[in-house]
Amino acid sequence: MSIGTTPENIWIFPGLTINHDSYKVLIGEKEVPLTRKEYELLFYMAKSQGTVFTREDILLNVWEYGSSGYVRTVDTYIKRLRNKLYKVSSHVASYIITVWGVGYKFDIPSSTSLAEVL
């Protein structure tokens, strides 16, 4: 499934809208309150849907840390992000996938329909 983007820098997925200009995330019509880092983590993974990122990749590109000494920071933020998404839609929260022994990815099952999401 491909990512939809508009000239206004809005990324659209089934049931999930990410507005990069305003740093807002919507599930359906409901805004999900995220911290700046939670938003940046979600956007970083979503804009490269299906790509597996190591914790080190995420640290370097979201936190701009060059050290792997903080890899558990990524785990903590992934957990917080999933919890916030889950409160609105368990289906959208499942877009953030753990790739055991490697890291994380943002992906949407090909069979996902909008009715399942909301």
N, CA, C and O atoms as CSV, one atom per row, in Angstrom:
chain,resi,resn,atom,element,x,y,z
A,1,MET,N,N,0.850,-1.163,0.000
A,1,MET,CA,C,0.000,0.000,0.000
A,1,MET,C,C,0.899,1.230,0.000
A,1,MET,O,O,1.851,1.302,0.777
A,2,SER,N,N,0.614,2.170,-0.841
A,2,SER,CA,C,1.495,3.325,-0.946
A,2,SER,C,C,1.028,4.459,-0.044
A,2,SER,O,O,-0.135,4.538,0.351
A,3,ILE,N,N,1.951,5.306,0.255
A,3,ILE,CA,C,1.693,6.461,1.104
A,3,ILE,C,C,1.054,7.543,0.256
A,3,ILE,O,O,1.471,7.785,-0.876
A,4,GLY,N,N,0.051,8.186,0.802
A,4,GLY,CA,C,-0.541,9.322,0.120
A,4,GLY,C,C,0.003,10.605,0.722
A,4,GLY,O,O,0.068,10.740,1.944
A,5,THR,N,N,0.388,11.535,-0.114
A,5,THR,CA,C,0.876,12.812,0.387
A,5,THR,C,C,0.283,13.920,-0.476
A,5,THR,O,O,0.060,13.728,-1.672
A,6,THR,N,N,0.034,15.047,0.110
A,6,THR,CA,C,-0.544,16.180,-0.599
A,6,THR,C,C,0.475,17.311,-0.600
A,6,THR,O,O,1.463,17.262,0.133
A,7,PRO,N,N,0.240,18.321,-1.414
A,7,PRO,CA,C,1.166,19.454,-1.439
A,7,PRO,C,C,1.317,20.138,-0.080
A,7,PRO,O,O,2.333,20.783,0.177
A,8,GLU,N,N,0.320,20.003,0.789
A,8,GLU,CA,C,0.380,20.637,2.103
A,8,GLU,C,C,1.226,19.828,3.084
A,8,GLU,O,O,1.265,20.143,4.273
A,9,ASN,N,N,1.905,18.788,2.594
A,9,ASN,CA,C,2.747,17.958,3.447
A,9,ASN,C,C,1.925,17.153,4.450
A,9,ASN,O,O,2.283,17.036,5.622
A,10,ILE,N,N,0.819,16.603,3.962
A,10,ILE,CA,C,-0.044,15.752,4.777
A,10,ILE,C,C,0.082,14.333,4.253
A,10,ILE,O,O,-0.106,14.080,3.064
A,11,TRP,N,N,0.401,13.416,5.145
A,11,TRP,CA,C,0.594,12.004,4.791
A,11,TRP,C,C,-0.639,11.244,5.258
A,11,TRP,O,O,-1.038,11.335,6.419
A,12,ILE,N,N,-1.239,10.491,4.334
A,12,ILE,CA,C,-2.501,9.817,4.616
A,12,ILE,C,C,-2.339,8.305,4.497
A,12,ILE,O,O,-1.850,7.788,3.493
A,13,PHE,N,N,-2.765,7.614,5.553
A,13,PHE,CA,C,-2.775,6.158,5.620
A,13,PHE,C,C,-4.184,5.742,6.025
A,13,PHE,O,O,-4.956,6.596,6.463
A,14,PRO,N,N,-4.551,4.480,5.901
A,14,PRO,CA,C,-5.904,4.083,6.321
A,14,PRO,C,C,-6.174,4.433,7.788
A,14,PRO,O,O,-5.588,3.847,8.698
A,15,GLY,N,N,-7.068,5.395,7.998
A,15,GLY,CA,C,-7.449,5.804,9.347
A,15,GLY,C,C,-6.481,6.725,10.047
A,15,GLY,O,O,-6.747,7.146,11.173
A,16,LEU,N,N,-5.363,7.054,9.420
A,16,LEU,CA,C,-4.313,7.853,10.063
A,16,LEU,C,C,-3.869,8.969,9.133
A,16,LEU,O,O,-3.545,8.736,7.968
A,17,THR,N,N,-3.860,10.184,9.665
A,17,THR,CA,C,-3.381,11.338,8.909
A,17,THR,C,C,-2.275,12.006,9.710
A,17,THR,O,O,-2.437,12.280,10.899
A,18,ILE,N,N,-1.149,12.265,9.052
A,18,ILE,CA,C,-0.016,12.938,9.683
A,18,ILE,C,C,0.212,14.250,8.936
A,18,ILE,O,O,0.548,14.251,7.751
A,19,ASN,N,N,0.027,15.361,9.640
A,19,ASN,CA,C,0.238,16.674,9.046
A,19,ASN,C,C,1.604,17.171,9.501
A,19,ASN,O,O,1.778,17.586,10.647
A,20,HIS,N,N,2.565,17.122,8.594
A,20,HIS,CA,C,3.936,17.466,8.970
A,20,HIS,C,C,4.140,18.965,9.158
A,20,HIS,O,O,5.076,19.378,9.843
A,21,ASP,N,N,3.286,19.776,8.565
A,21,ASP,CA,C,3.414,21.219,8.759
A,21,ASP,C,C,2.976,21.646,10.161
A,21,ASP,O,O,3.581,22.532,10.765
A,22,SER,N,N,1.921,21.010,10.670
A,22,SER,CA,C,1.399,21.397,11.984
A,22,SER,C,C,1.786,20.425,13.101
A,22,SER,O,O,1.450,20.642,14.265
A,23,TYR,N,N,2.501,19.342,12.735
A,23,TYR,CA,C,2.884,18.315,13.720
A,23,TYR,C,C,1.655,17.697,14.392
A,23,TYR,O,O,1.689,17.364,15.577
A,24,LYS,N,N,0.573,17.547,13.627
A,24,LYS,CA,C,-0.646,16.948,14.163
A,24,LYS,C,C,-0.855,15.563,13.579
A,24,LYS,O,O,-0.551,15.300,12.415
A,25,VAL,N,N,-1.385,14.681,14.425
A,25,VAL,CA,C,-1.708,13.322,14.019
A,25,VAL,C,C,-3.182,13.090,14.322
A,25,VAL,O,O,-3.649,13.334,15.435
A,26,LEU,N,N,-3.905,12.614,13.310
A,26,LEU,CA,C,-5.321,12.325,13.472
A,26,LEU,C,C,-5.582,10.856,13.187
A,26,LEU,O,O,-5.045,10.286,12.238
A,27,ILE,N,N,-6.411,10.257,14.020
A,27,ILE,CA,C,-6.953,8.938,13.730
A,27,ILE,C,C,-8.430,9.187,13.511
A,27,ILE,O,O,-9.159,9.541,14.437
A,28,GLY,N,N,-8.862,9.000,12.281
A,28,GLY,CA,C,-10.201,9.436,11.909
A,28,GLY,C,C,-10.241,10.949,12.047
A,28,GLY,O,O,-9.455,11.656,11.417
A,29,GLU,N,N,-11.139,11.435,12.856
A,29,GLU,CA,C,-11.247,12.881,13.108
A,29,GLU,C,C,-10.646,13.276,14.457
A,29,GLU,O,O,-10.631,14.456,14.808
A,30,LYS,N,N,-10.155,12.306,15.206
A,30,LYS,CA,C,-9.663,12.577,16.559
A,30,LYS,C,C,-8.155,12.836,16.558
A,30,LYS,O,O,-7.375,12.031,16.049
A,31,GLU,N,N,-7.760,13.970,17.135
A,31,GLU,CA,C,-6.347,14.291,17.228
A,31,GLU,C,C,-5.701,13.475,18.346
A,31,GLU,O,O,-6.259,13.333,19.434
A,32,VAL,N,N,-4.529,12.950,18.057
A,32,VAL,CA,C,-3.769,12.181,19.039
A,32,VAL,C,C,-2.681,13.098,19.591
A,32,VAL,O,O,-1.805,13.531,18.843
A,33,PRO,N,N,-2.723,13.402,20.895
A,33,PRO,CA,C,-1.701,14.293,21.462
A,33,PRO,C,C,-0.365,13.563,21.611
A,33,PRO,O,O,-0.246,12.606,22.376
A,34,LEU,N,N,0.625,14.029,20.875
A,34,LEU,CA,C,1.961,13.433,20.929
A,34,LEU,C,C,2.973,14.495,21.313
A,34,LEU,O,O,2.804,15.675,21.006
A,35,THR,N,N,4.032,14.058,21.994
A,35,THR,CA,C,5.155,14.961,22.235
A,35,THR,C,C,5.887,15.150,20.910
A,35,THR,O,O,5.650,14.424,19.944
A,36,ARG,N,N,6.762,16.116,20.883
A,36,ARG,CA,C,7.521,16.372,19.656
A,36,ARG,C,C,8.307,15.136,19.227
A,36,ARG,O,O,8.290,14.779,18.049
A,37,LYS,N,N,8.991,14.482,20.154
A,37,LYS,CA,C,9.793,13.303,19.804
A,37,LYS,C,C,8.921,12.128,19.382
A,37,LYS,O,O,9.290,11.386,18.471
A,38,GLU,N,N,7.777,11.944,20.024
A,38,GLU,CA,C,6.859,10.878,19.609
A,38,GLU,C,C,6.396,11.128,18.178
A,38,GLU,O,O,6.341,10.209,17.361
A,39,TYR,N,N,6.061,12.391,17.886
A,39,TYR,CA,C,5.652,12.742,16.533
A,39,TYR,C,C,6.788,12.473,15.544
A,39,TYR,O,O,6.579,11.842,14.507
A,40,GLU,N,N,7.985,12.951,15.868
A,40,GLU,CA,C,9.118,12.783,14.959
A,40,GLU,C,C,9.435,11.305,14.726
A,40,GLU,O,O,9.803,10.920,13.616
A,41,LEU,N,N,9.296,10.485,15.752
A,41,LEU,CA,C,9.512,9.047,15.621
A,41,LEU,C,C,8.479,8.445,14.671
A,41,LEU,O,O,8.836,7.691,13.766
A,42,LEU,N,N,7.205,8.773,14.871
A,42,LEU,CA,C,6.150,8.267,13.999
A,42,LEU,C,C,6.375,8.715,12.555
A,42,LEU,O,O,6.293,7.906,11.631
A,43,PHE,N,N,6.654,9.985,12.365
A,43,PHE,CA,C,6.844,10.512,11.013
A,43,PHE,C,C,8.057,9.874,10.341
A,43,PHE,O,O,7.994,9.517,9.164
A,44,TYR,N,N,9.139,9.730,11.063
A,44,TYR,CA,C,10.355,9.138,10.511
A,44,TYR,C,C,10.078,7.736,9.965
A,44,TYR,O,O,10.523,7.392,8.870
A,45,MET,N,N,9.346,6.934,10.730
A,45,MET,CA,C,9.058,5.571,10.278
A,45,MET,C,C,7.991,5.556,9.190
A,45,MET,O,O,8.109,4.810,8.218
A,46,ALA,N,N,6.947,6.375,9.344
A,46,ALA,CA,C,5.830,6.359,8.395
A,46,ALA,C,C,6.245,6.817,7.002
A,46,ALA,O,O,5.753,6.289,6.005
A,47,LYS,N,N,7.143,7.789,6.923
A,47,LYS,CA,C,7.528,8.301,5.605
A,47,LYS,C,C,8.338,7.273,4.810
A,47,LYS,O,O,8.528,7.429,3.604
A,48,SER,N,N,8.811,6.229,5.482
A,48,SER,CA,C,9.532,5.141,4.808
A,48,SER,C,C,8.832,3.825,5.108
A,48,SER,O,O,9.449,2.856,5.550
A,49,GLN,N,N,7.537,3.814,4.857
A,49,GLN,CA,C,6.693,2.661,5.164
A,49,GLN,C,C,7.328,1.354,4.675
A,49,GLN,O,O,7.773,1.248,3.533
A,50,GLY,N,N,7.355,0.366,5.576
A,50,GLY,CA,C,7.876,-0.953,5.241
A,50,GLY,C,C,9.360,-1.127,5.484
A,50,GLY,O,O,9.864,-2.250,5.469
A,51,THR,N,N,10.071,-0.025,5.709
A,51,THR,CA,C,11.510,-0.092,5.969
A,51,THR,C,C,11.755,-0.456,7.422
A,51,THR,O,O,11.139,0.110,8.325
A,52,VAL,N,N,12.656,-1.403,7.643
A,52,VAL,CA,C,13.013,-1.783,9.009
A,52,VAL,C,C,14.157,-0.886,9.456
A,52,VAL,O,O,15.168,-0.745,8.768
A,53,PHE,N,N,13.970,-0.277,10.638
A,53,PHE,CA,C,14.985,0.601,11.210
A,53,PHE,C,C,15.550,-0.035,12.467
A,53,PHE,O,O,14.798,-0.518,13.313
A,54,THR,N,N,16.864,-0.039,12.593
A,54,THR,CA,C,17.470,-0.479,13.842
A,54,THR,C,C,17.281,0.620,14.871
A,54,THR,O,O,16.984,1.762,14.521
A,55,ARG,N,N,17.451,0.281,16.121
A,55,ARG,CA,C,17.375,1.296,17.171
A,55,ARG,C,C,18.435,2.372,16.932
A,55,ARG,O,O,18.190,3.556,17.164
A,56,GLU,N,N,19.599,1.958,16.474
A,56,GLU,CA,C,20.681,2.908,16.204
A,56,GLU,C,C,20.301,3.871,15.090
A,56,GLU,O,O,20.592,5.064,15.180
A,57,ASP,N,N,19.642,3.363,14.024
A,57,ASP,CA,C,19.159,4.233,12.939
A,57,ASP,C,C,18.231,5.303,13.497
A,57,ASP,O,O,18.348,6.484,13.168
A,58,ILE,N,N,17.304,4.864,14.348
A,58,ILE,CA,C,16.320,5.787,14.913
A,58,ILE,C,C,16.998,6.802,15.822
A,58,ILE,O,O,16.683,7.990,15.764
A,59,LEU,N,N,17.919,6.351,16.656
A,59,LEU,CA,C,18.647,7.285,17.530
A,59,LEU,C,C,19.378,8.345,16.723
A,59,LEU,O,O,19.350,9.528,17.061
A,60,LEU,N,N,20.023,7.914,15.667
A,60,LEU,CA,C,20.811,8.836,14.852
A,60,LEU,C,C,19.918,9.835,14.116
A,60,LEU,O,O,20.245,11.019,14.035
A,61,ASN,N,N,18.803,9.366,13.585
A,61,ASN,CA,C,17.977,10.213,12.731
A,61,ASN,C,C,16.864,10.969,13.441
A,61,ASN,O,O,16.433,12.015,12.954
A,62,VAL,N,N,16.389,10.476,14.568
A,62,VAL,CA,C,15.337,11.178,15.311
A,62,VAL,C,C,15.940,11.981,16.465
A,62,VAL,O,O,15.586,13.141,16.670
A,63,TRP,N,N,16.847,11.362,17.211
A,63,TRP,CA,C,17.459,12.042,18.359
A,63,TRP,C,C,18.789,12.693,18.014
A,63,TRP,O,O,19.283,13.536,18.762
A,64,GLU,N,N,19.369,12.308,16.888
A,64,GLU,CA,C,20.679,12.790,16.453
A,64,GLU,C,C,21.776,12.408,17.448
A,64,GLU,O,O,22.742,13.145,17.644
A,65,TYR,N,N,21.605,11.239,18.071
A,65,TYR,CA,C,22.628,10.675,18.950
A,65,TYR,C,C,23.497,9.741,18.124
A,65,TYR,O,O,22.981,8.942,17.343
A,66,GLY,N,N,24.787,9.833,18.287
A,66,GLY,CA,C,25.689,8.945,17.579
A,66,GLY,C,C,26.066,7.721,18.390
A,66,GLY,O,O,26.794,6.858,17.899
A,67,SER,N,N,25.589,7.630,19.619
A,67,SER,CA,C,25.976,6.540,20.508
A,67,SER,C,C,24.851,5.538,20.653
A,67,SER,O,O,23.682,5.912,20.748
A,68,SER,N,N,25.207,4.263,20.670
A,68,SER,CA,C,24.195,3.222,20.851
A,68,SER,C,C,23.912,2.990,22.332
A,68,SER,O,O,23.155,2.081,22.674
A,69,GLY,N,N,24.496,3.784,23.207
A,69,GLY,CA,C,24.266,3.636,24.639
A,69,GLY,C,C,22.863,4.005,25.072
A,69,GLY,O,O,22.486,3.782,26.223
A,70,TYR,N,N,22.085,4.569,24.160
A,70,TYR,CA,C,20.736,5.028,24.489
A,70,TYR,C,C,19.651,4.241,23.760
A,70,TYR,O,O,18.530,4.730,23.620
A,71,VAL,N,N,19.961,3.029,23.292
A,71,VAL,CA,C,19.000,2.291,22.467
A,71,VAL,C,C,17.688,2.006,23.176
A,71,VAL,O,O,16.651,1.909,22.520
A,72,ARG,N,N,17.704,1.869,24.490
A,72,ARG,CA,C,16.450,1.597,25.212
A,72,ARG,C,C,15.529,2.816,25.220
A,72,ARG,O,O,14.333,2.684,25.480
A,73,THR,N,N,16.072,3.993,24.940
A,73,THR,CA,C,15.246,5.189,24.772
A,73,THR,C,C,14.242,4.960,23.648
A,73,THR,O,O,13.074,5.332,23.761
A,74,VAL,N,N,14.702,4.350,22.575
A,74,VAL,CA,C,13.821,4.064,21.436
A,74,VAL,C,C,12.691,3.141,21.871
A,74,VAL,O,O,11.530,3.384,21.543
A,75,ASP,N,N,13.023,2.080,22.610
A,75,ASP,CA,C,11.994,1.137,23.078
A,75,ASP,C,C,10.933,1.847,23.920
A,75,ASP,O,O,9.738,1.589,23.780
A,76,THR,N,N,11.382,2.732,24.783
A,76,THR,CA,C,10.466,3.474,25.651
A,76,THR,C,C,9.537,4.358,24.827
A,76,THR,O,O,8.334,4.395,25.083
A,77,TYR,N,N,10.071,5.061,23.855
A,77,TYR,CA,C,9.253,5.941,23.026
A,77,TYR,C,C,8.310,5.165,22.119
A,77,TYR,O,O,7.184,5.602,21.883
A,78,ILE,N,N,8.747,4.032,21.613
A,78,ILE,CA,C,7.865,3.178,20.809
A,78,ILE,C,C,6.680,2.736,21.665
A,78,ILE,O,O,5.536,2.767,21.212
A,79,LYS,N,N,6.956,2.329,22.890
A,79,LYS,CA,C,5.892,1.887,23.793
A,79,LYS,C,C,4.907,3.027,24.059
A,79,LYS,O,O,3.695,2.822,23.994
A,80,ARG,N,N,5.412,4.216,24.356
A,80,ARG,CA,C,4.542,5.367,24.617
A,80,ARG,C,C,3.701,5.714,23.388
A,80,ARG,O,O,2.506,5.987,23.498
A,81,LEU,N,N,4.337,5.700,22.223
A,81,LEU,CA,C,3.640,6.024,20.981
A,81,LEU,C,C,2.534,5.008,20.704
A,81,LEU,O,O,1.406,5.385,20.389
A,82,ARG,N,N,2.853,3.739,20.819
A,82,ARG,CA,C,1.825,2.705,20.612
A,82,ARG,C,C,0.656,2.881,21.588
A,82,ARG,O,O,-0.505,2.769,21.195
A,83,ASN,N,N,0.967,3.157,22.857
A,83,ASN,CA,C,-0.091,3.333,23.859
A,83,ASN,C,C,-1.016,4.492,23.499
A,83,ASN,O,O,-2.234,4.373,23.629
A,84,LYS,N,N,-0.456,5.598,23.054
A,84,LYS,CA,C,-1.277,6.751,22.692
A,84,LYS,C,C,-2.140,6.461,21.468
A,84,LYS,O,O,-3.305,6.855,21.421
A,85,LEU,N,N,-1.577,5.779,20.484
A,85,LEU,CA,C,-2.354,5.409,19.306
A,85,LEU,C,C,-3.432,4.398,19.664
A,85,LEU,O,O,-4.555,4.470,19.163
A,86,TYR,N,N,-3.084,3.454,20.533
A,86,TYR,CA,C,-4.004,2.385,20.937
A,86,TYR,C,C,-5.253,2.928,21.629
A,86,TYR,O,O,-6.343,2.374,21.488
A,87,LYS,N,N,-5.082,4.011,22.374
A,87,LYS,CA,C,-6.229,4.610,23.076
A,87,LYS,C,C,-7.317,5.057,22.103
A,87,LYS,O,O,-8.491,5.137,22.466
A,88,VAL,N,N,-6.922,5.345,20.875
A,88,VAL,CA,C,-7.878,5.784,19.860
A,88,VAL,C,C,-8.215,4.634,18.900
A,88,VAL,O,O,-9.376,4.457,18.529
A,89,SER,N,N,-7.217,3.866,18.504
A,89,SER,CA,C,-7.438,2.760,17.569
A,89,SER,C,C,-6.354,1.705,17.748
A,89,SER,O,O,-5.180,1.952,17.474
A,90,SER,N,N,-6.758,0.536,18.208
A,90,SER,CA,C,-5.785,-0.554,18.361
A,90,SER,C,C,-5.232,-0.961,17.005
A,90,SER,O,O,-4.090,-1.407,16.901
A,91,HIS,N,N,-6.045,-0.806,15.968
A,91,HIS,CA,C,-5.587,-1.188,14.631
A,91,HIS,C,C,-4.458,-0.272,14.143
A,91,HIS,O,O,-3.455,-0.748,13.612
A,92,VAL,N,N,-4.623,1.025,14.322
A,92,VAL,CA,C,-3.572,1.965,13.906
A,92,VAL,C,C,-2.302,1.741,14.733
A,92,VAL,O,O,-1.195,1.831,14.203
A,93,ALA,N,N,-2.456,1.451,16.018
A,93,ALA,CA,C,-1.285,1.168,16.863
A,93,ALA,C,C,-0.503,-0.025,16.326
A,93,ALA,O,O,0.714,-0.098,16.494
A,94,SER,N,N,-1.199,-0.959,15.682
A,94,SER,CA,C,-0.521,-2.153,15.155
A,94,SER,C,C,0.300,-1.863,13.900
A,94,SER,O,O,1.001,-2.750,13.412
A,95,TYR,N,N,0.230,-0.645,13.369
A,95,TYR,CA,C,1.069,-0.269,12.226
A,95,TYR,C,C,2.543,-0.202,12.620
A,95,TYR,O,O,3.420,-0.324,11.765
A,96,ILE,N,N,2.817,-0.007,13.907
A,96,ILE,CA,C,4.199,0.022,14.397
A,96,ILE,C,C,4.554,-1.404,14.800
A,96,ILE,O,O,4.022,-1.945,15.769
A,97,ILE,N,N,5.442,-1.984,14.053
A,97,ILE,CA,C,5.749,-3.410,14.172
A,97,ILE,C,C,7.168,-3.601,14.702
A,97,ILE,O,O,8.111,-2.957,14.243
A,98,THR,N,N,7.296,-4.496,15.673
A,98,THR,CA,C,8.612,-4.883,16.174
A,98,THR,C,C,9.175,-5.961,15.262
A,98,THR,O,O,8.512,-6.958,14.978
A,99,VAL,N,N,10.382,-5.756,14.814
A,99,VAL,CA,C,11.091,-6.781,14.046
A,99,VAL,C,C,12.136,-7.329,14.993
A,99,VAL,O,O,13.202,-6.740,15.173
A,100,TRP,N,N,11.819,-8.468,15.598
A,100,TRP,CA,C,12.628,-9.036,16.673
A,100,TRP,C,C,14.087,-9.199,16.262
A,100,TRP,O,O,14.404,-9.723,15.193
A,101,GLY,N,N,14.955,-8.737,17.141
A,101,GLY,CA,C,16.387,-8.838,16.911
A,101,GLY,C,C,16.950,-7.781,15.981
A,101,GLY,O,O,18.160,-7.722,15.764
A,102,VAL,N,N,16.063,-6.929,15.420
A,102,VAL,CA,C,16.527,-5.909,14.476
A,102,VAL,C,C,16.109,-4.515,14.924
A,102,VAL,O,O,16.961,-3.666,15.189
A,103,GLY,N,N,14.804,-4.273,15.011
A,103,GLY,CA,C,14.325,-2.942,15.361
A,103,GLY,C,C,12.839,-2.825,15.135
A,103,GLY,O,O,12.063,-3.656,15.607
A,104,TYR,N,N,12.434,-1.783,14.404
A,104,TYR,CA,C,11.017,-1.476,14.220
A,104,TYR,C,C,10.748,-1.034,12.793
A,104,TYR,O,O,11.643,-0.595,12.071
A,105,LYS,N,N,9.468,-1.166,12.406
A,105,LYS,CA,C,9.033,-0.617,11.126
A,105,LYS,C,C,7.592,-0.155,11.241
A,105,LYS,O,O,6.853,-0.587,12.126
A,106,PHE,N,N,7.207,0.725,10.338
A,106,PHE,CA,C,5.830,1.177,10.191
A,106,PHE,C,C,5.310,0.523,8.931
A,106,PHE,O,O,5.861,0.721,7.849
A,107,ASP,N,N,4.249,-0.259,9.066
A,107,ASP,CA,C,3.701,-0.929,7.892
A,107,ASP,C,C,2.219,-1.169,8.090
A,107,ASP,O,O,1.739,-1.284,9.218
A,108,ILE,N,N,1.508,-1.242,6.996
A,108,ILE,CA,C,0.066,-1.427,7.020
A,108,ILE,C,C,-0.265,-2.712,6.284
A,108,ILE,O,O,0.124,-2.881,5.128
A,109,PRO,N,N,-0.979,-3.623,6.939
A,109,PRO,CA,C,-1.365,-4.860,6.253
A,109,PRO,C,C,-2.137,-4.543,4.973
A,109,PRO,O,O,-2.976,-3.643,4.961
A,110,SER,N,N,-1.862,-5.266,3.916
A,110,SER,CA,C,-2.486,-4.974,2.610
A,110,SER,C,C,-3.999,-5.155,2.636
A,110,SER,O,O,-4.700,-4.607,1.786
A,111,SER,N,N,-4.507,-5.911,3.593
A,111,SER,CA,C,-5.942,-6.154,3.660
A,111,SER,C,C,-6.684,-5.133,4.527
A,111,SER,O,O,-7.887,-5.279,4.746
A,112,THR,N,N,-5.999,-4.115,5.018
A,112,THR,CA,C,-6.617,-3.140,5.925
A,112,THR,C,C,-7.661,-2.308,5.208
A,112,THR,O,O,-7.411,-1.759,4.135
A,113,SER,N,N,-8.830,-2.222,5.814
A,113,SER,CA,C,-9.879,-1.349,5.306
A,113,SER,C,C,-10.151,-0.262,6.354
A,113,SER,O,O,-9.838,-0.432,7.532
A,114,LEU,N,N,-10.725,0.831,5.916
A,114,LEU,CA,C,-11.012,1.937,6.827
A,114,LEU,C,C,-11.980,1.508,7.927
A,114,LEU,O,O,-11.875,1.988,9.056
A,115,ALA,N,N,-12.909,0.624,7.623
A,115,ALA,CA,C,-13.873,0.149,8.619
A,115,ALA,C,C,-13.172,-0.574,9.763
A,115,ALA,O,O,-13.599,-0.468,10.912
A,116,GLU,N,N,-12.107,-1.306,9.465
A,116,GLU,CA,C,-11.349,-2.015,10.506
A,116,GLU,C,C,-10.630,-1.038,11.433
A,116,GLU,O,O,-10.474,-1.303,12.625
A,117,VAL,N,N,-10.205,0.062,10.894
A,117,VAL,CA,C,-9.362,1.000,11.611
A,117,VAL,C,C,-10.147,1.824,12.622
A,117,VAL,O,O,-9.680,2.035,13.742
A,118,LEU,N,N,-11.318,2.287,12.247
A,118,LEU,CA,C,-12.072,3.203,13.098
A,118,LEU,C,C,-13.112,2.546,13.913
A,118,LEU,O,O,-13.815,3.213,14.672
